[in-house]
């Protein structure tokens, strides 16, 4: 199942590896690495709106919660204003302004 995500970044940026996890009810995707922005060669920098196209094997069609996490330090400067996720099969769009952030050690 293909999804496209639009991420708008505010102040700060990071070179850390950034992952997303999507939830729909009790279903949760595995960790999805966001590493190939369709709009920027250096994703996750201040002022960017990065676009990623991802495929997921889980049956998630309309996520109701997302988690964003990276392997950098806690204050690496990752701040997202909003995320839009579009199901490429149904063209349904979901808009997220409240984003759960997690950090893990290298």
C-alpha distances in whole Angstrom, upper triangle without the diagonal:
4,7,10,13,17,19,23,25,29,32,32,29,28,28,26,23,21,18,15,14,13,14,14,17,18,14,14,11,13,15,13,16,16,18,18,18,18,21,24,25,26,23,24,28,30,29,26,23,20,17,14,11,8,5,5,6,8,8,8,8,11,12,16,17,17,19,20,22,24,26,29,32,32,33,31,31,27,27,24,26,22,18,16,13,11,8,8,7,10,12,13,14,15,18,20,23,24,22,23,24,25,27,27,30,30
4,7,10,14,16,20,23,26,29,29,26,26,25,24,21,19,16,14,14,13,15,15,19,20,16,15,13,14,15,12,14,14,16,15,15,15,18,20,21,23,20,21,25,27,26,23,19,17,13,11,7,6,4,6,9,11,11,10,9,12,13,16,17,16,18,18,21,22,25,27,30,30,31,29,29,25,25,22,23,20,16,14,10,9,6,5,7,10,10,12,12,14,17,18,21,23,21,22,23,24,26,27,29,29
4,7,10,13,16,19,23,26,26,23,23,23,22,19,17,14,12,12,11,13,14,18,19,16,14,12,14,14,11,13,12,15,14,13,13,16,18,20,21,18,19,22,23,23,20,16,14,11,8,6,5,6,8,11,12,12,10,9,10,10,14,14,13,15,16,18,20,23,25,28,28,29,27,26,22,22,19,19,16,12,10,7,5,5,5,8,10,9,10,10,11,13,14,18,19,18,19,20,22,24,25,28,28
4,7,10,13,16,20,23,23,21,21,21,21,18,16,14,12,13,12,15,16,20,22,19,17,15,16,15,12,13,11,13,12,11,10,12,15,17,18,15,16,19,20,19,16,13,10,7,6,4,6,9,11,14,15,15,13,12,12,12,15,15,14,16,15,18,19,22,24,27,27,27,25,23,20,19,16,17,14,10,8,6,5,7,7,10,12,10,10,9,10,12,13,16,18,17,19,20,21,23,25,27,27
4,6,10,13,16,19,20,18,18,19,18,16,13,12,10,12,11,14,16,20,21,19,17,15,16,15,12,12,10,12,11,10,10,11,14,16,16,13,13,16,17,16,13,10,8,6,5,6,8,11,13,16,17,17,14,13,13,12,14,13,11,13,12,15,17,20,21,24,23,24,22,20,16,16,12,13,10,7,5,4,6,9,10,14,14,12,12,9,9,10,11,13,15,14,16,16,18,20,22,25,25
4,7,10,13,17,17,16,17,18,18,17,14,14,12,15,14,17,19,22,24,22,20,18,19,17,15,14,11,13,12,10,10,10,12,15,15,12,11,14,14,13,10,7,6,5,7,9,11,15,16,20,20,21,17,17,15,14,16,15,13,14,13,16,17,21,21,24,23,23,21,18,15,14,10,11,8,6,5,6,8,12,13,16,17,14,13,10,10,9,10,12,14,13,16,17,19,21,23,26,26
4,6,10,13,14,12,14,15,16,15,12,12,11,14,14,17,19,23,24,22,20,18,19,17,14,14,11,13,13,10,11,11,12,14,13,10,9,11,11,10,8,5,5,6,8,11,13,17,18,22,22,22,19,19,17,15,16,15,12,13,11,14,15,18,18,20,20,19,17,15,11,10,7,8,6,5,7,9,12,15,16,20,20,17,16,13,12,10,10,10,13,11,14,14,16,18,21,23,24
4,7,10,12,11,14,16,17,17,14,15,14,17,17,20,22,25,27,26,23,22,23,20,18,17,14,15,15,12,13,12,12,15,14,11,9,10,9,7,6,4,7,9,12,15,17,20,22,25,25,26,23,22,20,18,19,17,15,15,13,15,16,20,19,21,20,18,17,14,11,9,6,5,5,6,9,12,15,18,19,23,23,20,19,15,14,11,11,10,13,12,15,15,18,19,22,25,25
4,7,8,8,10,13,14,15,13,15,15,18,19,22,24,27,29,27,24,23,23,20,18,17,14,15,16,13,15,13,12,15,13,10,7,7,6,6,6,6,8,11,13,17,19,22,23,27,27,28,25,25,23,21,21,18,16,15,13,14,15,18,17,18,17,15,13,10,8,6,4,6,8,9,12,15,18,21,23,26,26,23,22,19,17,14,13,12,13,12,14,14,16,17,20,22,23
4,6,8,12,15,16,18,15,18,18,21,22,24,27,29,31,30,27,26,26,23,22,20,17,18,19,16,18,16,15,17,15,12,9,8,5,6,8,9,12,15,17,21,22,26,27,31,30,31,28,28,25,23,23,20,18,17,15,16,16,19,17,18,16,14,13,9,8,6,6,6,9,12,15,18,21,24,26,30,29,26,25,21,20,16,15,12,14,13,16,14,17,18,21,23,24
4,7,10,14,15,18,16,19,20,23,24,27,29,32,33,32,29,28,28,25,23,22,19,20,21,18,21,18,17,18,15,13,10,8,5,7,10,12,14,18,20,24,25,28,29,33,33,34,31,31,29,26,26,23,21,19,16,17,16,19,16,16,15,12,11,7,8,6,8,9,13,15,18,21,25,28,29,33,33,30,29,25,23,20,18,15,16,15,17,15,18,18,21,22,23
4,7,11,12,15,14,17,19,22,24,27,30,32,33,32,29,27,27,23,22,20,17,18,19,17,20,18,16,17,13,12,8,7,5,9,10,13,14,18,19,23,24,28,29,32,32,34,31,31,29,27,26,24,21,19,16,15,14,16,13,13,13,10,8,4,6,7,9,11,14,16,20,22,25,28,30,33,34,31,30,26,25,22,19,17,18,16,17,15,16,16,18,20,20
4,7,9,12,11,14,16,20,22,25,28,31,32,30,27,25,24,21,19,16,14,14,16,14,17,15,13,14,10,8,5,4,5,9,9,12,12,15,17,20,21,25,26,29,30,32,29,29,28,25,26,23,20,17,14,13,12,13,11,12,12,10,7,5,5,7,9,12,15,16,19,21,24,27,28,31,32,29,29,25,24,21,19,18,18,16,17,14,15,14,17,18,18
4,5,8,9,12,15,18,21,24,28,30,31,29,25,23,22,18,17,14,12,12,14,14,17,16,13,13,9,8,6,6,9,12,12,14,13,16,16,20,20,24,25,28,28,30,28,29,28,25,26,23,19,17,13,12,9,10,8,10,11,9,6,6,6,9,11,15,16,17,20,21,24,27,28,31,32,30,29,26,25,23,20,19,20,17,17,14,14,12,14,15,14
4,7,9,12,15,19,22,25,29,32,32,29,26,23,22,18,16,13,12,10,13,13,17,16,13,12,8,8,7,8,12,15,13,15,14,16,16,19,20,23,24,27,28,30,28,30,29,26,27,24,21,18,14,13,9,9,8,11,13,12,8,9,9,13,14,18,19,19,21,22,25,27,28,31,33,30,30,28,26,25,23,22,22,19,19,16,16,14,14,14,13
4,6,10,13,16,20,23,26,29,29,27,23,21,19,15,14,11,11,10,13,14,18,18,15,14,11,10,9,11,14,17,16,17,15,17,16,19,19,21,22,25,25,28,26,28,27,25,26,22,19,16,12,10,6,6,5,8,11,11,8,10,9,13,14,18,19,18,21,22,24,26,27,30,32,30,30,27,25,24,22,22,21,18,17,14,13,10,11,11,10
4,7,10,14,17,20,24,26,26,24,20,17,15,12,10,7,7,7,11,12,16,17,15,14,12,10,10,13,16,18,16,17,14,15,14,16,15,18,18,21,22,25,23,25,25,22,23,20,17,14,11,8,5,6,7,11,13,14,11,13,11,14,15,18,19,17,20,19,22,23,24,27,29,28,27,25,24,23,21,21,21,17,16,13,12,11,10,11,10
4,7,10,14,17,20,23,23,21,17,15,13,10,8,6,6,7,11,11,15,16,15,15,12,10,9,12,15,17,15,15,12,13,12,14,13,16,16,19,20,22,20,22,21,19,20,17,13,11,7,6,4,7,9,12,13,14,11,12,9,12,12,15,15,14,16,16,19,20,22,25,26,25,24,22,20,19,17,18,17,14,13,10,10,10,11,13,12
4,7,10,14,17,20,20,17,13,11,10,6,5,4,6,8,12,13,16,17,17,17,15,12,12,15,18,19,17,16,14,14,11,13,11,13,13,16,16,19,17,19,18,16,17,14,10,8,6,5,6,9,11,14,15,16,14,15,12,14,13,16,15,13,15,14,17,18,20,22,24,23,22,20,18,18,16,17,16,13,12,10,10,10,11,13,13
4,7,10,14,16,16,14,11,9,9,6,5,7,7,11,13,14,16,18,18,19,17,14,13,17,19,20,18,16,14,13,11,12,10,12,11,14,14,16,13,15,15,12,13,11,7,6,5,7,9,12,14,17,16,18,17,17,13,14,12,15,13,11,12,11,14,15,17,20,21,20,19,17,15,15,13,15,14,11,10,10,10,12,13,16,17
4,7,10,13,13,11,7,6,6,5,6,9,10,14,16,17,19,21,22,23,21,18,17,20,22,23,21,19,17,16,14,14,11,12,10,12,11,13,11,13,13,10,11,9,6,5,7,8,11,14,17,19,18,20,19,20,16,17,15,17,15,13,14,12,15,15,17,19,20,20,18,17,14,15,13,15,14,11,10,11,11,13,14,17,18
4,7,10,11,8,6,5,8,8,9,12,13,16,18,18,20,22,23,24,23,20,19,22,24,24,22,19,18,16,14,14,12,12,10,12,10,11,8,10,9,6,8,6,5,6,9,12,15,18,20,22,21,23,22,22,18,18,16,17,15,12,12,10,12,12,15,17,17,17,15,14,12,13,11,14,13,11,11,13,13,16,18,21,22
4,6,7,6,5,7,10,11,12,16,16,20,22,22,24,25,27,28,27,23,22,26,27,27,25,23,21,20,18,17,15,15,12,13,10,10,7,10,9,5,6,5,6,8,12,14,18,21,23,25,23,25,25,25,21,20,18,19,17,14,14,12,14,14,17,18,18,18,16,15,12,14,12,15,14,12,12,14,15,18,19,23,25
4,6,5,7,9,12,14,15,19,19,23,24,24,25,27,29,31,30,26,25,28,29,29,27,25,23,21,20,19,16,16,13,13,10,9,6,8,7,5,5,7,9,12,15,18,21,24,27,29,27,29,29,28,24,23,21,22,18,16,15,13,14,13,16,16,16,17,14,14,12,14,14,17,16,15,15,18,19,22,23,27,28
4,6,8,11,15,17,18,22,23,26,28,28,29,31,32,34,33,30,28,31,32,32,31,28,27,25,23,22,20,19,16,16,12,11,9,11,10,8,7,9,11,14,18,20,24,26,29,30,28,31,31,30,27,26,23,24,21,19,18,16,18,16,20,20,19,20,17,17,15,17,16,19,17,17,16,19,20,23,25,28,30
4,7,10,13,16,18,21,23,26,28,29,30,32,33,35,34,30,29,32,33,34,32,30,28,26,24,23,21,19,16,15,11,11,10,13,12,11,10,11,13,14,18,20,23,25,28,30,28,31,31,31,27,27,25,26,23,21,21,19,20,19,22,21,21,22,20,20,18,20,19,21,19,18,17,19,20,23,23,27,29
4,7,10,13,15,18,20,23,25,26,27,29,31,32,31,28,27,31,32,32,30,28,26,24,21,20,17,15,12,11,8,8,7,10,11,9,10,10,12,13,16,18,21,24,27,29,27,30,30,30,26,26,24,25,22,20,19,16,18,16,19,19,19,20,18,18,17,19,18,21,19,18,17,19,19,22,22,26,27
4,7,9,11,15,17,20,22,23,25,27,28,29,28,25,24,27,29,30,27,25,23,21,19,18,15,14,10,11,8,9,8,11,12,9,10,9,9,10,13,15,18,20,23,25,24,27,26,26,23,23,21,23,20,18,18,15,17,16,18,19,19,20,19,18,16,18,17,19,18,16,14,16,16,18,19,22,23
4,6,8,12,14,17,19,20,22,24,25,26,25,22,22,25,27,28,25,23,21,19,16,15,12,10,7,8,6,9,8,11,12,10,12,11,10,10,12,14,16,18,22,24,23,26,25,25,22,22,20,22,20,17,17,14,15,14,16,17,18,19,18,18,16,18,17,20,19,16,15,16,16,18,18,21,22
4,6,10,13,15,18,19,22,24,25,25,24,21,21,25,27,28,26,24,21,20,16,16,12,11,8,9,8,11,11,14,16,13,15,14,12,11,12,13,14,16,19,22,22,25,23,24,21,22,21,23,21,18,19,16,18,17,19,20,21,22,21,21,19,20,19,22,20,17,16,16,15,16,16,18,19
4,7,10,12,15,17,19,22,22,22,21,18,17,21,24,25,23,21,18,17,14,14,11,12,10,11,11,14,13,16,17,14,16,14,11,9,9,9,11,12,16,18,19,21,20,21,18,19,18,21,19,17,18,16,18,18,19,21,23,23,22,21,19,20,18,20,19,16,14,13,12,13,13,15,16
4,6,9,11,13,16,18,18,19,18,15,15,19,22,23,20,18,15,14,11,11,8,9,8,11,12,14,13,16,16,14,16,14,11,10,10,10,11,13,16,19,20,22,20,20,17,18,17,20,18,15,16,14,15,15,17,19,21,20,20,19,18,18,17,19,19,16,15,14,14,15,15,17,17
4,6,9,11,14,16,16,15,14,12,13,16,19,21,18,17,14,13,10,11,9,11,11,14,15,18,17,19,19,17,19,17,13,12,10,10,9,11,14,17,18,20,17,18,15,17,16,19,18,15,17,15,17,18,18,21,23,22,22,20,19,20,18,20,20,17,16,14,14,14,14,16,15
4,6,7,11,13,12,12,12,9,10,13,16,17,14,13,10,9,7,9,8,11,12,16,17,19,17,19,19,17,19,17,13,12,10,10,10,12,14,17,18,19,16,16,13,15,14,17,15,13,14,13,15,16,17,20,22,20,21,19,18,18,17,18,19,16,16,14,15,15,16,18,17
4,6,10,12,10,10,9,8,10,13,16,18,14,14,10,10,8,10,10,13,15,18,20,22,21,22,22,21,23,21,17,16,13,13,11,13,14,18,19,20,17,17,14,17,16,19,18,16,17,16,18,19,19,22,24,23,23,21,21,21,20,21,22,19,19,17,17,17,17,18,17
4,6,9,8,8,9,8,11,13,17,17,14,13,9,8,6,8,9,13,15,19,21,23,21,22,22,21,24,22,19,18,16,16,15,17,18,21,23,23,20,19,17,18,17,20,18,16,17,16,17,18,17,21,23,21,22,21,21,21,21,22,23,21,21,20,20,20,21,22,21
4,5,6,7,8,6,9,11,14,14,10,9,6,5,5,8,10,14,17,20,22,24,22,22,22,21,23,21,18,18,15,16,16,18,19,22,23,22,19,18,15,16,15,17,16,14,14,14,15,17,17,20,22,20,21,19,19,19,19,20,22,19,21,20,21,21,22,24,22
4,6,8,10,9,12,14,16,15,12,10,7,5,6,8,11,14,18,21,23,24,22,22,22,22,24,23,20,21,18,20,19,22,22,25,26,26,23,21,19,19,17,19,17,15,15,14,15,16,15,19,21,18,20,18,19,19,20,21,24,21,23,23,24,24,26,27,26
4,7,9,8,11,12,14,12,9,8,6,6,8,11,14,18,21,24,26,27,25,24,24,23,25,24,21,22,19,21,20,22,22,25,26,25,22,20,18,18,16,17,16,15,15,15,16,19,18,21,23,20,21,19,20,19,20,21,23,21,24,23,24,25,26,28,27
4,5,6,9,9,12,11,8,8,7,8,10,13,16,19,22,26,27,29,27,26,26,25,27,25,22,22,19,20,18,20,20,23,24,23,19,18,16,17,16,17,17,16,17,18,19,21,21,24,26,23,24,22,22,21,21,22,24,22,24,22,23,23,25,26,25
4,6,10,10,13,14,11,12,10,11,12,14,17,20,23,26,28,30,28,28,28,27,29,27,24,23,20,20,18,19,19,22,24,23,19,18,17,18,18,20,20,19,20,20,22,24,23,26,28,26,27,25,25,24,24,24,26,24,25,23,24,23,24,25,23
4,7,7,11,12,9,11,9,12,12,16,17,21,23,27,28,30,28,29,28,27,28,26,23,21,18,17,15,16,16,18,20,19,15,15,13,15,15,18,19,18,20,20,22,25,24,28,29,27,28,25,25,23,23,23,24,22,23,20,21,20,21,22,20
4,6,9,10,7,9,6,9,10,13,15,19,21,24,25,27,25,25,25,23,24,22,19,18,14,14,13,15,14,17,18,17,14,13,11,12,12,15,15,14,16,17,19,21,22,25,27,24,24,22,21,20,19,19,20,18,19,17,18,18,19,21,19
4,7,9,7,8,7,10,11,15,16,20,21,25,26,27,25,25,24,22,23,20,17,16,12,12,11,13,12,15,15,14,11,9,7,9,9,12,13,12,15,16,19,22,23,26,27,25,24,21,20,18,17,17,18,15,16,14,16,15,17,19,18
4,6,6,9,9,13,14,18,20,23,25,29,29,31,28,29,27,25,26,23,20,19,15,15,14,16,14,16,16,14,11,9,8,9,10,12,14,15,17,19,22,25,25,29,30,27,27,24,23,20,19,18,19,17,19,17,18,17,20,21,20
4,6,9,10,14,16,20,22,26,27,31,31,33,30,30,28,26,26,24,21,20,16,17,16,18,16,17,17,14,12,9,9,8,9,11,13,15,17,20,23,26,27,31,31,28,27,24,23,20,18,17,18,17,19,17,19,19,21,23,23
4,7,10,13,16,20,22,26,28,31,32,33,30,29,27,26,26,24,21,21,18,19,19,21,20,21,20,18,16,12,12,10,10,10,12,14,16,19,21,25,26,29,29,26,26,22,21,19,18,16,19,18,20,19,21,22,24,26,26
4,6,10,13,16,19,22,24,28,29,30,27,26,25,23,24,23,20,19,17,18,17,20,19,21,21,19,16,13,12,11,10,11,12,12,14,16,19,22,22,26,26,23,23,20,19,17,17,16,18,17,20,18,21,21,24,25,25
4,7,10,13,16,20,22,26,26,27,24,23,22,20,21,20,18,18,16,18,18,21,20,22,22,21,18,15,13,12,10,10,10,9,11,13,15,18,19,23,23,19,20,16,16,14,14,14,17,16,18,18,21,21,24,26,26
4,7,10,13,17,19,23,23,24,22,21,21,19,21,19,16,17,14,16,16,19,19,21,21,20,18,16,13,13,10,12,11,10,11,12,14,17,17,21,21,19,19,16,16,15,15,15,18,16,18,17,19,20,22,24,24
4,7,10,14,16,20,21,22,19,19,18,17,19,19,16,17,15,17,17,20,21,24,24,23,21,19,16,16,13,14,12,10,9,10,11,13,13,17,18,15,16,14,14,14,15,16,18,17,19,19,21,22,23,26,25
4,6,10,13,16,18,19,17,17,17,16,19,18,15,15,14,15,16,19,20,23,23,24,21,20,16,17,14,16,14,11,10,9,10,12,12,16,17,15,16,14,15,15,15,17,19,17,18,18,20,20,22,24,23
4,7,10,14,15,16,15,15,15,15,18,18,16,17,16,18,18,21,23,26,26,27,24,23,20,20,18,19,16,13,12,10,9,10,9,12,15,13,15,14,15,16,17,19,21,19,20,20,22,23,24,26,25
4,7,10,12,14,12,13,14,14,17,16,14,15,14,16,17,19,22,25,25,27,24,24,20,21,18,20,18,14,13,10,10,10,10,12,15,14,15,14,15,17,17,20,21,18,19,19,20,21,22,24,24
4,7,9,11,11,11,14,14,17,17,15,16,16,18,19,21,24,27,28,29,27,27,23,24,22,23,20,17,15,12,12,10,10,11,14,14,15,16,16,18,19,22,23,21,21,21,22,23,23,26,25
4,6,8,8,10,12,12,15,15,14,15,16,17,19,21,24,27,27,29,27,27,24,24,22,24,21,17,16,13,13,11,11,12,15,16,16,16,16,19,19,22,22,20,20,20,21,22,22,25,25
4,7,8,11,14,14,17,17,16,17,19,20,21,23,27,30,30,32,30,30,27,28,25,27,24,21,20,16,16,13,14,14,16,18,18,19,19,22,22,25,25,23,22,23,23,24,24,27,26
4,6,9,12,11,14,15,14,16,18,19,21,24,27,29,29,31,30,30,27,27,25,26,23,20,19,15,15,13,15,14,16,18,17,18,17,20,20,23,23,21,20,22,21,23,24,26,27
4,6,9,10,13,15,15,17,19,22,24,27,30,32,32,34,32,32,28,28,26,27,24,20,19,15,14,12,13,12,13,16,15,16,16,19,20,23,23,22,21,23,24,26,26,29,30
4,6,6,10,11,12,14,17,19,22,25,28,30,29,31,30,29,26,25,22,23,20,17,15,12,12,9,12,12,12,14,12,13,12,15,16,19,19,18,18,20,21,24,25,28,29
4,6,10,12,13,16,18,21,24,27,30,32,31,33,31,30,27,26,23,23,19,16,14,10,9,7,10,9,8,10,9,10,10,14,15,19,20,19,20,22,23,26,27,31,31
4,6,9,11,15,17,20,23,27,29,31,30,31,30,29,25,24,20,20,17,14,12,9,9,7,11,11,10,10,8,8,7,11,12,16,16,16,17,20,22,25,27,30,31
4,6,7,11,14,17,20,23,26,27,26,27,27,26,22,21,18,18,15,12,11,8,10,9,13,14,13,13,10,10,8,10,10,14,13,13,14,16,18,21,23,27,28
4,7,11,14,17,21,24,26,27,25,27,27,25,22,20,17,17,14,12,12,10,12,13,16,17,16,16,12,11,8,9,9,12,11,11,12,15,18,21,23,27,29
4,7,10,14,17,21,22,24,22,23,23,22,19,17,15,15,13,11,12,11,14,14,18,19,18,18,15,13,10,10,8,10,9,8,9,12,14,17,20,23,25
4,7,10,14,17,19,20,19,20,20,19,15,15,12,14,11,9,11,10,13,14,17,19,19,18,16,14,11,11,8,10,9,7,7,9,11,14,17,20,22
4,7,10,14,16,17,15,17,17,16,13,13,12,14,12,11,13,13,16,17,20,22,22,21,19,17,14,13,11,12,10,7,5,6,7,11,13,16,18
4,7,11,12,14,13,14,13,13,10,10,9,12,12,10,13,13,17,18,21,23,24,22,21,18,15,14,12,12,11,7,6,5,6,9,11,14,16
4,7,9,11,10,12,11,12,9,11,11,15,15,14,17,17,20,21,23,26,27,26,24,22,19,18,15,16,14,10,8,5,4,5,7,11,12
4,6,8,9,11,9,11,9,11,13,16,17,16,19,19,22,24,25,28,29,28,27,24,22,21,18,18,17,13,12,8,7,5,6,9,9
4,7,9,11,9,12,11,14,16,20,20,20,22,22,25,27,28,31,32,31,30,28,26,25,22,22,21,17,15,12,9,6,5,6,5
4,7,8,6,9,9,13,15,19,20,20,23,24,27,29,30,33,34,33,32,29,27,26,23,22,21,17,16,12,10,7,7,7,7
4,6,5,9,10,13,16,20,21,22,25,26,30,31,33,36,37,35,34,31,29,27,24,23,21,18,16,12,11,7,8,7,8
4,6,8,9,11,15,18,20,20,24,25,29,31,33,36,36,35,33,30,27,25,22,20,18,15,14,10,9,6,8,9,11
4,5,8,10,14,16,19,20,24,26,29,32,33,37,37,35,34,30,28,25,22,20,19,16,15,12,11,9,12,12,14
4,6,9,13,16,18,19,23,24,27,30,31,35,35,33,32,29,27,24,21,20,19,16,16,12,12,10,12,12,13
4,6,10,13,15,17,20,22,26,28,30,33,34,31,30,27,25,22,19,17,17,15,15,12,13,12,14,15,16
4,7,10,12,13,17,19,22,25,26,30,30,28,27,23,21,19,16,14,14,12,12,9,11,10,13,15,16
4,7,9,11,15,17,21,24,26,29,29,26,25,21,19,16,13,11,11,9,11,9,12,12,16,18,19
4,6,7,11,14,17,20,22,26,25,23,21,18,15,12,10,8,9,8,10,10,13,14,18,20,21
4,7,10,14,17,20,23,26,25,22,20,17,14,11,9,6,9,9,12,12,16,18,21,24,25
4,7,10,13,17,19,22,21,18,17,13,11,7,6,5,8,8,11,12,16,18,22,25,26
4,7,10,13,16,19,18,15,14,10,8,6,5,7,9,8,11,13,16,18,21,24,25
4,7,10,12,15,15,12,10,7,6,4,6,9,11,11,14,16,19,21,24,27,28
4,7,9,12,12,10,8,6,5,7,8,12,13,13,15,17,19,22,24,27,28
4,6,9,8,6,6,4,6,9,11,15,17,16,19,20,23,25,27,30,31
4,6,6,5,5,7,9,12,14,18,19,19,21,22,24,27,28,31,32
4,6,5,8,9,12,15,17,21,23,22,24,25,27,29,30,33,33
4,6,8,11,14,17,20,23,25,24,26,28,29,31,33,36,35
4,5,9,12,15,18,22,24,23,25,28,29,32,34,37,37
4,6,10,13,16,19,22,22,24,26,28,31,33,36,36
4,7,10,13,17,19,19,22,24,26,29,31,35,35
4,7,10,13,16,16,19,21,24,27,29,32,33
4,7,10,12,13,15,18,21,24,26,30,31
4,7,9,10,14,16,20,23,25,29,30
4,6,7,10,13,16,19,22,26,27
4,6,10,12,16,19,22,25,27
4,7,10,13,17,20,23,26
4,6,10,13,16,20,22
4,7,10,13,17,19
4,7,10,14,16
4,7,10,13
4,7,10
4,7
4
